[in-house]
Amino acid sequence: MHDPIKQPKYWRDRAKATRAKANQLRYAPREMQRMLRVAEEYDKLADRAAEWQGDSQLHGAEPPD
């Protein structure tokens, strides 16, 4: 079964959307920074998902749940 949270694109799209929301918070710098940190974490999850895909393709296994 195709699980979207195991796909890097899912997390990159979330990071992009979160950055767009953060840009709307320019009047609230603290909240904007929080949103940008969340976007960074989404990018890290995307990188991790990409690694899992690479590992699973090499070993024929599914990414961890």
Secondary structure as UniProt FT lines:
FT   HELIX           4..6
FT   HELIX           8..23
FT   TURN            24..27
FT   HELIX           29..59
//
